[in-house]
Amino acid sequence: IQLVNGRHRCEGRVEISHRGRTGTVCDDYWDLADALVVCRQLGCGKAIAAPGNAYFGGGSGDILLDNVRCSGNEVSLFRCNHSGWRIHNCAHYEDAGVVCSGAATFSFLNIFAINCTLSCLSLPHLPRVTLTHAVCPVPGASLRLSGGRNGCEGRVELYSGSAWGTVCDDQWDLQDAQVVCRQLGCGEPVAAPGNARFGVGSGRIFLDDVQCRGDEPSLQMCRHNGWGVHNCGHVEDASVICAGASLRLSGGRNGCEGRVELYHGSTWGTVCDDQWDLQDAQVVCRQLGCGEPVAALDTARFGVGSGRIFLDDVQCRGDEPSLQMCRHNGWGVHNCRHVEDASVICAGVWAAESLGFQTDFTGWACWGGGGCMCQAGVTLTHAVCPVPGASLRLSGGSNGCEGRVELYSGSTWGTVCDDQWDLQDAQVVCRQLGCGEPVDAPGNARFGVGSGRIFLDDVQCRGDEPSLQMCRHNGWGMHNCEHVEDASVICAG
């Protein structure tokens, strides 16, 4: 047995060999219990998802098994109940797939590849390992603009965890473009063209009838029909033209760390490090879509800049929408030199140090396209790769696999309303957290009332979405609920 066409050996289309024949498995009755057997058989950890409909592409040759019904404790897929060898009523567009949690894998060339999973897994037992810097996909990696002259214009494309797809232009407007431009750190929206202005895309169409208010932290948070639900062709692919970046980080290994630079008129300039701290860094990281701040560095740690010094004595509260909105001395008013240029490291990459200090994180494995490449040198226990959009947790329960459903917006935690909440919604939550099958989807604040904002209402998942935000809902922050209606989940663990 093997998994084919995934990012690593622990995810992909299920292919098996029987009496000299190699073929696929049909997705009829295919579920996490079947995937659990496959993952265990391959030594790939827990089952995260059991996608059907040839999620990893259609195979060729024979379809060897159909109507597979495992209990989950079989030692091999072949021991599960099924219709019989080569007995099926399927085509290859129904080929079954599996996503397993995988495990950290190590080679001996001072390079470690840690297989990140499709969802966000807590790693309480990850052994202490030695790393220098580890590059994981940043939140922006789940969204891109293609076909334009630069990264701030083009066809809108989203990454599902294994493939890129597009967005339909039905109801597409400047408010949707505003969310995209801000998520990519590309300034204000200029236009929201439809009709595949930057060329037709390929692959799946992931979103349709997107209706953003404009203040959502990511495109997936906007109201839409549900992940993959559409009535469009690629000639209707949505596009965006943004004004371009007004803020960037320079001199680092990626776009989520480096010297803070601002654009004004026709030139880039820097920020002085006087009073520079993590609250200032928080605004920068959020503005760039780079997750939480890890460090706010001074004394030109990423090299001295050039040109003007635009800001000094910056004092952010942390909740401002942009760095320019924080308190400061005035544009261009300073008593600094470039040896005092301020810098930031955001958690959009694993912030294991290139700078030589030890960092211990308790956190999550990453969601993104590709694994995490790490090089030997500095000590980490756990590492943090933020999930695109909001993070997810269960609170108030006896363990991390039961409790009140809470989402993180980038600055604060909030809850989900229980209107239309059911086991299909719970299935997405449990899988996203690596907590197995859903047992119950209680409402009425079963695990206590939450606090703060209510982020989602009328959630309607099919059950196969990669995250709760991908399900159909009313839009980020749109609800008619109170915290006595907070939704909860109990997973099998």
C-alpha distance (Angstrom), angle and dihedral (degrees) to the residues before:
residue distance angle dihedral
I1 . . .
Q2 3.81 . .
L3 3.81 141.0 .
V4 3.79 114.2 -123.9
N5 3.80 135.3 -163.5
G6 3.80 97.7 16.3
R7 3.80 128.6 117.8
H8 3.79 92.0 -96.7
R9 3.80 139.8 0.7
C10 3.81 93.0 -81.4
E11 3.79 97.7 65.3
G12 3.77 135.2 44.3
R13 3.78 146.6 71.8
V14 3.81 112.5 -24.0
E15 3.80 112.1 -115.3
I16 3.78 124.9 177.8
S17 3.80 137.2 -178.3
H18 3.80 124.6 -136.4
R19 3.79 126.1 174.2
G20 3.76 93.6 -20.2
R21 3.82 95.1 -45.0
T22 3.79 124.3 111.1
G23 3.78 120.2 -156.9
T24 3.78 148.6 134.3
V25 3.80 139.2 -90.4
C26 3.81 123.9 -115.4
D27 3.81 117.7 -123.1
D28 3.83 96.5 -131.2
Y29 3.84 106.2 128.9
W30 3.82 88.5 -4.9
D31 3.82 111.1 155.1
L32 3.81 145.0 146.4
A33 3.80 93.1 -73.6
D34 3.81 89.0 61.2
A35 3.80 91.0 44.5
L36 3.81 90.1 50.2
V37 3.79 90.5 59.3
V38 3.80 91.9 48.4
C39 3.80 93.4 48.9
R40 3.79 92.3 48.2
Q41 3.81 91.7 46.6
L42 3.82 90.0 53.6
G43 3.80 94.8 42.8
C44 3.80 90.1 -117.3
G45 3.78 102.6 134.1
K46 3.81 125.0 -124.9
A47 3.79 126.5 0.9
I48 3.81 110.7 -109.1
A49 3.81 101.2 175.1
A50 3.79 141.3 -1.9
P51 3.82 103.5 -155.2
G52 3.79 120.9 -173.9
N53 3.79 133.3 -173.5
A54 3.82 92.2 74.0
Y55 3.80 91.0 -68.0
F56 3.81 89.4 172.7
G57 3.78 93.7 41.2
G58 3.78 131.1 -80.0
G59 3.77 118.2 -71.2
S60 3.78 129.2 -142.0
G61 3.76 136.7 -128.4
D62 3.80 123.0 30.0
I63 3.79 128.2 1.3
L64 3.78 98.1 -138.6
L65 3.82 103.3 -177.9
D66 3.80 136.5 32.3
N67 3.80 135.8 174.0
V68 3.81 91.8 23.4
R69 3.80 110.9 -174.1
C70 3.79 113.9 -177.8
S71 3.78 123.3 177.4
G72 3.79 88.3 -148.5
N73 3.80 99.9 -113.7
E74 3.82 98.5 79.5
V75 3.80 116.6 120.1
S76 3.79 92.3 -137.4
L77 3.80 138.0 21.6
F78 3.77 88.0 -122.8
R79 3.84 90.0 64.4
C80 3.81 92.1 60.2
N81 3.78 122.7 96.9
H82 3.81 113.7 -92.6
S83 3.81 141.3 153.2
G84 3.79 94.1 -93.7
W85 3.77 133.5 -87.0
R86 3.83 112.7 -46.9
I87 3.83 91.6 -6.1
H88 3.81 107.8 128.4
N89 3.79 146.2 122.2
C90 3.82 95.9 -143.4
A91 3.79 143.7 108.6
H92 3.79 127.4 -146.4
Y93 3.79 92.6 -96.9
E94 3.82 83.7 74.0
D95 3.79 95.5 55.5
A96 3.81 113.2 143.1
G97 3.79 123.7 -123.3
V98 3.80 137.7 -168.7
V99 3.80 136.0 -152.6
C100 3.80 114.7 -162.0
S101 3.79 127.6 -170.7
G102 3.79 91.0 -120.3
A103 3.79 121.8 -165.5
A104 3.77 137.8 -106.4
T105 3.80 107.4 -79.6
F106 3.78 123.0 -160.4
S107 3.78 133.2 -159.4
F108 3.81 124.8 -170.5
L109 3.80 101.8 -118.3
N110 3.82 92.7 89.8
I111 3.79 88.0 -97.1
F112 3.75 120.9 111.4
A113 3.79 123.9 -165.6
I114 3.78 112.9 -157.8
N115 3.77 110.6 -165.7
C116 3.78 106.5 -132.7
T117 3.75 115.6 -152.8
L118 3.79 133.6 -130.6
S119 3.77 91.3 -108.5
C120 3.76 136.9 36.5
L121 3.80 111.6 -85.5
S122 3.76 126.8 -172.7
L123 3.79 109.9 -129.5
P124 3.81 105.7 -158.5
H125 3.79 94.6 156.2
L126 3.81 101.0 42.0
P127 3.82 106.2 137.5
R128 3.77 120.0 -120.5
V129 3.79 108.5 -94.4
T130 3.77 134.9 178.6
L131 3.80 118.2 -114.9
T132 3.77 139.4 157.4
H133 3.71 106.0 -161.6
A134 3.74 128.8 -10.8
V135 3.75 120.6 -163.2
C136 3.78 116.2 -152.7
P137 3.78 128.0 172.0
V138 3.78 110.9 -80.5
P139 3.80 121.3 -132.9
G140 3.79 89.5 -101.8
A141 3.79 88.3 61.9
S142 3.80 88.8 77.7
L143 3.82 90.4 61.5
R144 3.79 130.9 43.7
L145 3.79 142.3 159.0
S146 3.81 114.5 -127.9
G147 3.78 135.2 -168.2
G148 3.80 96.7 26.0
R149 3.79 131.9 111.1
N150 3.80 92.6 -100.8
G151 3.79 142.1 3.1
C152 3.81 92.3 -82.8
E153 3.80 99.0 64.0
G154 3.78 134.6 44.3
R155 3.78 146.9 67.3
V156 3.81 112.7 -21.0
E157 3.81 111.5 -116.7
L158 3.81 130.4 179.4
Y159 3.80 129.1 -161.3
S160 3.80 117.5 -132.9
G161 3.79 97.5 -167.7
S162 3.80 95.3 -87.7
A163 3.80 107.8 30.0
W164 3.80 143.1 21.6
G165 3.79 120.5 -115.8
T166 3.79 139.8 171.2
V167 3.82 141.8 -113.5
C168 3.80 124.2 -119.5
D169 3.80 118.1 -122.0
D170 3.83 96.9 -132.3
Q171 3.84 106.0 129.7
W172 3.83 89.3 -5.4
D173 3.81 111.6 156.6
L174 3.81 145.7 148.6
Q175 3.80 93.2 -73.7
D176 3.80 89.2 60.2
A177 3.80 89.7 45.7
Q178 3.80 89.8 50.7
V179 3.80 90.9 60.2
V180 3.82 92.0 47.4
C181 3.82 93.9 48.0
R182 3.80 92.9 48.1
Q183 3.83 92.4 45.4
L184 3.82 89.4 54.4
G185 3.81 94.6 42.9
C186 3.81 89.6 -117.3
G187 3.78 101.5 134.4
E188 3.78 125.1 -124.8
P189 3.82 124.3 -6.8
V190 3.80 116.6 -105.1
A191 3.81 100.5 -179.6
A192 3.80 141.4 -4.9
P193 3.82 103.5 -152.6
G194 3.80 122.7 -175.7
N195 3.80 133.6 -169.7
A196 3.81 93.2 73.7
R197 3.83 92.8 -69.2
F198 3.82 90.1 175.6
G199 3.80 95.8 41.8
V200 3.77 132.7 -76.6
G201 3.77 117.8 -66.6
S202 3.79 129.1 -141.5
G203 3.77 137.3 -133.4
R204 3.78 123.4 34.6
I205 3.81 128.3 -11.3
F206 3.79 103.0 -129.4
L207 3.82 104.7 -176.2
D208 3.81 136.5 30.7
D209 3.81 135.2 175.0
V210 3.81 91.2 22.0
Q211 3.80 110.6 -173.5
C212 3.81 112.6 -176.2
R213 3.78 124.0 177.7
G214 3.80 88.2 -151.2
D215 3.80 100.4 -113.7
E216 3.82 98.8 78.7
P217 3.83 115.7 120.7
S218 3.82 93.1 -130.2
L219 3.81 139.8 10.2
Q220 3.81 92.0 -110.2
M221 3.81 88.9 60.9
C222 3.81 92.2 63.0
R223 3.77 122.3 94.8
H224 3.82 111.7 -87.8
N225 3.78 141.7 149.8
G226 3.80 95.1 -93.2
W227 3.79 133.6 -82.3
G228 3.82 109.5 -51.6
V229 3.82 94.9 -1.7
H230 3.83 110.1 127.6
N231 3.82 145.8 123.5
C232 3.82 96.6 -144.2
G233 3.77 144.0 108.8
H234 3.80 125.9 -144.1
V235 3.81 90.7 -98.3
E236 3.82 83.2 75.9
D237 3.82 96.0 54.5
A238 3.81 111.6 145.2
S239 3.80 122.2 -126.0
V240 3.79 139.0 -170.5
I241 3.79 136.0 -151.4
C242 3.82 113.7 -161.4
A243 3.80 127.5 -169.1
G244 3.80 90.4 -119.3
A245 3.75 135.3 -106.3
S246 3.80 120.0 -39.9
L247 3.82 92.7 178.2
R248 3.79 131.9 38.9
L249 3.80 142.2 161.8
S250 3.81 114.5 -127.7
G251 3.78 134.9 -168.3
G252 3.81 96.4 27.9
R253 3.80 131.2 109.6
N254 3.80 92.7 -100.3
G255 3.80 142.7 0.8
C256 3.81 93.4 -79.0
E257 3.79 100.0 64.0
G258 3.77 135.1 43.1
R259 3.78 146.8 67.3
V260 3.82 113.0 -20.3
E261 3.81 111.7 -115.9
L262 3.80 130.5 179.1
Y263 3.80 128.5 -160.0
H264 3.78 120.6 -135.1
G265 3.78 124.7 174.6
S266 3.79 100.6 -43.3
T267 3.78 105.6 -20.0
W268 3.80 142.8 64.8
G269 3.81 121.9 -127.5
T270 3.80 139.6 173.3
V271 3.81 141.5 -115.5
C272 3.80 125.1 -118.7
D273 3.82 118.3 -121.2
D274 3.82 96.7 -132.6
Q275 3.84 106.3 129.5
W276 3.84 89.2 -5.9
D277 3.83 110.8 158.1
L278 3.81 145.3 149.6
Q279 3.81 93.5 -75.2
D280 3.80 88.7 60.4
A281 3.80 90.1 45.5
Q282 3.80 89.9 50.7
V283 3.80 91.0 60.5
V284 3.81 92.0 47.5
C285 3.82 94.2 48.5
R286 3.77 93.2 47.5
Q287 3.81 92.7 45.9
L288 3.82 89.5 54.6
G289 3.81 94.7 43.7
C290 3.79 90.3 -116.8
G291 3.80 101.5 132.9
E292 3.79 125.1 -124.0
P293 3.83 124.6 -7.8
V294 3.78 116.8 -103.4
A295 3.80 100.2 179.3
A296 3.82 140.8 2.3
L297 3.80 105.1 -153.4
D298 3.80 130.8 -165.9
T299 3.82 138.8 -166.0
A300 3.81 95.7 54.7
R301 3.81 93.1 -67.7
F302 3.83 90.0 174.2
G303 3.79 94.4 43.5
V304 3.79 133.1 -77.9
G305 3.77 117.5 -66.8
S306 3.78 128.9 -143.0
G307 3.76 137.6 -132.9
R308 3.79 123.4 35.3
I309 3.80 128.6 -11.2
F310 3.79 102.6 -129.4
L311 3.83 104.0 -176.6
D312 3.81 137.1 31.0
D313 3.82 135.4 175.1
V314 3.80 91.1 21.6
Q315 3.81 110.9 -172.7
C316 3.81 112.6 -177.0
R317 3.79 124.0 179.4
G318 3.82 87.8 -149.5
D319 3.80 99.4 -114.7
E320 3.82 99.0 78.2
P321 3.82 115.9 120.1
S322 3.82 93.1 -131.7
L323 3.79 139.6 13.3
Q324 3.80 91.8 -114.1
M325 3.82 89.3 61.9
C326 3.81 92.9 60.9
R327 3.78 122.0 95.8
H328 3.84 112.3 -87.1
N329 3.82 141.2 148.8
G330 3.78 94.7 -91.4
W331 3.77 133.9 -80.4
G332 3.82 109.2 -52.5
V333 3.83 94.5 -2.3
H334 3.84 110.2 127.3
N335 3.81 145.8 123.9
C336 3.82 95.9 -143.8
R337 3.79 144.3 107.5
H338 3.79 128.4 -144.5
V339 3.82 91.3 -98.0
E340 3.83 82.9 74.3
D341 3.82 95.7 54.4
A342 3.82 111.9 144.5
S343 3.82 122.5 -125.9
V344 3.79 139.2 -170.6
I345 3.81 138.4 -154.0
C346 3.80 114.0 -160.1
A347 3.81 127.6 -167.4
G348 3.80 91.1 -115.7
V349 3.81 83.9 105.8
W350 3.76 128.0 31.5
A351 3.76 99.6 -86.3
A352 3.78 97.0 -144.7
E353 3.70 102.1 150.2
S354 3.73 130.9 -88.1
L355 3.79 82.6 166.9
G356 3.78 96.8 65.1
F357 3.78 105.5 -113.1
Q358 3.79 123.8 119.0
T359 3.79 118.9 -110.3
D360 3.79 127.1 -170.8
F361 3.79 118.3 -165.8
T362 3.74 132.0 -176.5
G363 3.72 105.2 -157.1
W364 3.71 152.9 96.1
A365 3.75 144.1 -45.0
C366 3.77 112.9 -114.0
W367 3.73 137.2 -99.2
G368 3.76 114.4 -147.8
G369 3.75 147.1 93.3
G370 3.76 108.6 -58.0
G371 3.75 137.6 -0.7
C372 3.78 130.5 -67.4
M373 3.78 114.8 -96.7
C374 3.79 114.4 -150.7
Q375 3.81 133.5 -175.8
A376 3.78 127.4 -154.5
G377 3.79 121.6 -99.8
V378 3.84 122.0 76.9
T379 3.80 132.5 54.0
L380 3.81 124.1 -104.9
T381 3.77 131.4 163.7
H382 3.78 100.5 -170.7
A383 3.77 128.8 -3.4
V384 3.75 134.7 -140.0
C385 3.79 125.9 -132.8
P386 3.79 110.2 167.8
V387 3.76 118.3 -134.6
P388 3.79 114.4 -119.3
G389 3.76 105.9 -96.3
A390 3.76 119.5 -4.8
S391 3.79 126.8 1.7
L392 3.79 119.5 -130.1
R393 3.80 134.7 -139.6
L394 3.82 141.1 160.8
S395 3.82 115.2 -127.3
G396 3.79 135.8 -167.9
G397 3.80 96.8 25.6
S398 3.79 131.0 112.9
N399 3.82 91.6 -103.1
G400 3.80 141.9 6.3
C401 3.81 92.5 -85.2
E402 3.79 98.9 63.8
G403 3.77 134.8 45.0
R404 3.77 147.0 68.0
V405 3.82 112.6 -21.4
E406 3.81 111.5 -116.5
L407 3.80 131.1 179.0
Y408 3.80 129.1 -161.0
S409 3.81 117.0 -135.2
G410 3.79 97.2 -167.0
S411 3.79 95.6 -86.8
T412 3.81 107.8 30.1
W413 3.81 143.7 21.6
G414 3.80 121.8 -115.9
T415 3.80 139.7 170.0
V416 3.80 141.4 -114.2
C417 3.81 124.2 -118.6
D418 3.82 118.1 -121.7
D419 3.83 96.3 -132.2
Q420 3.84 106.2 129.4
W421 3.84 88.8 -5.8
D422 3.82 111.0 156.0
L423 3.81 145.2 149.0
Q424 3.80 93.4 -74.4
D425 3.80 88.8 60.2
A426 3.80 89.6 45.8
Q427 3.80 90.1 50.6
V428 3.80 90.8 60.3
V429 3.82 92.0 47.3
C430 3.81 94.1 48.2
R431 3.79 92.9 47.7
Q432 3.82 92.5 45.9
L433 3.81 89.4 54.6
G434 3.82 94.6 43.0
C435 3.81 90.2 -117.1
G436 3.81 101.1 133.4
E437 3.78 125.0 -126.0
P438 3.81 124.5 -4.9
V439 3.80 116.5 -105.8
D440 3.80 100.2 -178.7
A441 3.81 141.2 -5.5
P442 3.81 103.7 -152.3
G443 3.79 123.1 -175.5
N444 3.80 133.5 -169.3
A445 3.81 93.6 73.1
R446 3.80 93.3 -68.9
F447 3.82 90.5 175.5
G448 3.78 95.7 41.6
V449 3.79 132.9 -76.3
G450 3.76 117.3 -66.4
S451 3.78 128.8 -141.9
G452 3.76 137.7 -133.1
R453 3.80 123.1 34.6
I454 3.80 128.3 -11.4
F455 3.81 102.8 -129.0
L456 3.83 104.7 -176.2
D457 3.82 136.6 30.8
D458 3.81 135.3 174.8
V459 3.80 91.2 21.9
Q460 3.80 110.3 -173.3
C461 3.80 112.4 -175.5
R462 3.78 124.0 177.9
G463 3.80 88.2 -151.1
D464 3.80 99.8 -114.2
E465 3.81 98.8 78.3
P466 3.84 115.2 120.0
S467 3.82 92.8 -130.2
L468 3.79 140.2 10.7
Q469 3.80 92.0 -110.5
M470 3.81 89.2 60.7
C471 3.82 91.7 62.7
R472 3.77 122.4 94.8
H473 3.83 112.0 -88.7
N474 3.79 141.7 149.6
G475 3.78 95.3 -92.6
W476 3.80 133.7 -83.4
G477 3.81 109.7 -50.1
M478 3.83 94.6 -1.6
H479 3.82 110.3 129.3
N480 3.80 145.9 123.6
C481 3.82 95.6 -145.2
E482 3.78 144.7 106.8
H483 3.79 128.3 -144.1
V484 3.83 91.1 -97.7
E485 3.83 82.8 74.8
D486 3.81 96.0 54.1
A487 3.81 111.8 145.4
S488 3.79 122.1 -126.2
V489 3.79 139.1 -170.6
I490 3.79 135.9 -151.0
C491 3.81 113.6 -162.0
A492 3.79 128.0 -169.5
G493 3.80 89.6 -118.1
